[in-house]
Amino acid sequence: MERINKRMEMAALELLQSREKEWDWIQQHIDELKEKYDQKLIAVKDGKIIAVGSFMKEIIQKLEEQGLDPAEIVVEFISKMAIVL
């Protein structure tokens, strides 16, 4: 049981590290992303945009068509306007 928990811990850590890399990539390219994808959702994997759409349902469908699990992919809304939550 301990071995399974350790594997799950390692998998979770790898996923978090992967997501951090994707967020860093988005921040490094944010100006060009705002110009090209204003008011769109983008999905990023391995420093590449793998899906673009206006609605999350559309992004999920595109990811699933590629055989990807949407829960494991970074999706970000790109906007030229500052959004305050």
Number of C-alpha atoms within 10 A of each C-alpha: 5 7 8 9 10 11 11 12 12 12 12 12 12 12 14 13 12 18 19 13 16 22 18 13 16 21 11 11 12 16 13 11 18 16 12 12 18 14 15 17 20 23 23 20 18 12 15 12 15 16 18 20 17 13 12 17 10 14 20 20 14 18 19 12 10 11 9 13 11 15 9 12 19 18 23 15 17 21 18 13 9 7 7 4 3
